Amino acid sequence: MAETRRKFSREFKVEAVRRVTEGRETAAETARALGIHPAMVYGWVRQLKNEAGEAFRGNGKLTAQDDELRRLRRENADFREERDFLKNTAVWFAKRSQ
């Protein structure tokens, strides 16, 4: 039977990283104490270092930058649609005025 993935809260991950970064324990010691693989702790340390306040967002939650990019792409598509409509309308009026 397949084993389900364990999920850890943001607080759990932050606490594990804090134990390592404050120098209280090595990543391997922290992992052993928490009953997880050391690679997970190393990954969490790296993620918190790279993403700071947006680390450990959870599944499906976008970073502020990704959310802004999605919004701008949607807005751009709306503008293109409006532009194409206006182009077609201008062509229609030009043909009718001949």
N, C-alpha and C positions, 0 to 999 in steps of 0.2 A: 504494500500500500504506500502511495506517495506521501511524503511528509509535507505538511503545509509550511509556507514561509512564516517565520516569526516576524512580527512587526514591533518596532521600538518607538516609543514616544520621543518627541523632540527633546524633552527634558532629560530623558535617559541618555540620549546621545550627547547632549551638551555636558552633562555631568561626567560621562566617560572621557570626553575630550579634556575637560577641566582637570581631571585627575592626572592626565598625561602632561598637559601643558604647564601645570604648576610644578611639575617635577616630583610629585608625590610618588608616582609609580611609572614604570615603563608601559608602553602600549601592550606588551605581552602580559605583564602582571595584571593590568587592568582587565584585559580580555579574559584571563584565567579566572579572576575574581568574579567577573560578571557572567561567566559561562558562555562566552562567544568566541568566535575566531579572531585572532589578532588582526587579520586583514580588514575586518570590519572597523576596528578602532582606527587603524591607519587611514582608512578611507574617510572616516568621519572627521579626523583631524585635518586632512587635506581639504575636504569639502568646506569645513568651517573657516579655514584659512583663506580659501579662494572666494567664497560667497558671503562671508561675514554674516550680516543680518538676515540674509535670505536663505541661509542654509537650512536644510531639513524642513522644507515647505510641505512635503507630503505629496501623494500621488495626484497628478492632474493640476496642481497649482503652479501657475506660471510666475516667473520672476517679473518684476516691474518692467524691465526692459522688453521681455518677450510679450507681455501684455500690451505695452505701448506699440510694439511692432505689429501685433495683430490688429489693433485698433486703426493704425495708420494704413495698413493694407486694405482693410475694409472700406475706409474713407476714400482711398485712392480708387478702388473699384467703383464706388458710387459716383465719383467725379467723372470717371471714364464713361460710365453709362449715361450720365447727364450730357457729357460732351457729344457722344455719338447721337443721342436723341436730337440735340440742337443742330448738329450737322445735317441729319436727315430732314429735319424741319426746314432748314435753310434751302436745301436742294428742292424740296417739294414746292416752297414758295417761289423759287426761281423758275421752275418749270411752269407754274401757273401764271406767272406774269408775262410769259412770252406770247 
